[in-house]
Amino acid sequence: MIPQRFLRGAALAAVMALPGLNVAVAAEPSRPECVAPAQPGGGFDLTCRLAQGGLKQSGALQNPMRIVYMPGGIGAVAYNNIVAQRPAEAGTIVAFSGGSLLNLAQGKFGRYNENDVRWLAAVGTDYGVAVVRDDSPYKDLQSLMKAFQEDPTKIVLGAGGSVGSQDWMKAALTAKAANVDYRKMRFVAFEGGGEALSALRGGHIQAYMGDAAEAVTLMDGGAPIRVLAVYHKERLPGRLADVPTAAEQGYDIEWPIIRGFYMGPKVSDAEFDWWKQAFDKTLASPEFAKLQQQQGLFPFDLTGAELDAYVKQRVKQYAELADSFGLIKKN
């Protein structure tokens, strides 16, 4: 069976080749940039680097793309900046993740919601992992949760974000499955996964519910960490092939982490379509599939209206989950 993304790429090429087709096409941005809404080293940085390399490799982008870091509010600062101050910048794309959608579902981006930007492209998905230092006494997820059962305040957990963030949610869901009162667990909030993993390596926290791609990147760099579990229905290939799933260890929890990009609300249709076609071309290339795999991500390719529909549905689901933990304020 031919992968769907190759069919989309072929369909796009066929449409553009039709004689007499009058389609307004914008020019390539002269100074393209990708905004990573956190400090360097985390998932947003990884997402921007994937676009930077993939768009160049496929030939969709000729001009060099720079990466700009805009930490603050786990994506809120960048979201507000793009919507309120730079809504029509055609050369700027902003990285987002499933965590961004979770925060939007809880109203953490201020007065703006999921309808206030243009959802451009999803370039892959990651999965949650439970991580400790390689010299930790906890060898698996069960031993870690047993320690929480004995004393929920004994271990300090790091989270890329505050209460209600996706890292906090992964821990809370695991605690709930282990009959641990998640409200008594000790969390330290960091501005993104890069900072949380640095704190773990430095011994300032004892465990971190992070992302597989981030963990693999650190492992490839020789970081002293151990992955206890992956939050997926099946084991992941590559470096994490020997790591059991949370379900294998008695905790039936999955946590996919979509990674992608949005643009400002006032970017014109022609300018938006230029980027959509650039990503369609890139996602359809075999080279991108290899790059995706190298970054520890798995195929999840949506652009334009398809991604917009997915985002709206996911935000609704996240809102229901957050409400079950009492995280949605009632009017």
C-alpha positions, 0 to 999 in steps of 0.5 A: 500500500502506498503511504498516504503522504506520498499520494497527497504529494502526487495529487498536489503535483497533478493539480498544480500542473493543470493548464490554465489553473489560476492559483495565487501563489506567494513568493518564498519568504526571504527571511524564514524563521521558526519560533521555538517557544522555549529554551534550546534543547527541548521538544520545540527546538527539535521541532524547529530543527526538523523543519529547518532540515526537512524543508531544505533537504526537500528543496521546498525552501531555498533561503536559510531558516533561522530558529528564534527562541521565545520562552515563557508560559510554556508557549503562551508568550509566543502564542500571544506575541504572534496573534497580537503583535505579528499576526500577518508575518508570512515568513514566521512559523511557530512550533507547537506540541500536544502540550500546547493544545492541552494548555489551550484547552485549559485557557492558559494562553490568556484570552486567545484560544485554538481559533486564533491562529492558522494551523499549518502542519503536523510533522510527526508524533512523539510519545511520553516516557518516564525518565530517571538518572542512570544511577537511580535506585528505580529500575522500572516504572513499578519501583518508582510508583511503589516509592510514591505509594509509600510516600508521595512527597519522597520524590521530586518530579520535574515537569516542563510546565506547571500543574496541568501541563502534559508532563504533570498530566502523565505523572498524574495519570500514572499516579491515579493508576497506581492508587497514589494521591497525585495532589500530594506529589511534589513537582518543580515546574520548568520552562520546557523539557530541556530545562527539566532534563538538565535539572534531572542530570544535575540531581535537582529532581529525581524523575521526569515524565518527558518525551521519547525524542528528547530522551533519545537525543540526550542518550545519543549525546551520552547523557546519564539517564535511564528510560523506565517506560514509554507511554504508547500501546507498543514498544518503540523502535531504535534506542528505546526498543528494550524499554517496556511500555507503561501498560506492560508494567500495569499502567494502561496509559498512552500519551502521544505528543503531536509536533507541528507548526502554526502561523499568525491569523492574518497571514494571507491565503496565498502566503499560507498556501505557499507554506502548506505546499512546502510542507506537503512536498517535504512530508511526501519525500522519502528523505523526510521520513528518514529525518523524522526517524533520526529525530525519534519521531513517528509519522503523523502528517497533516496539513491545512484543513485536516490539521485544523480539524484534528486540533479542534477535536484534540483540544475538546478531548483535552478539556474533558480530561483536564476537567476530570482532574478539576483543572477547569475553572467554572464560571 
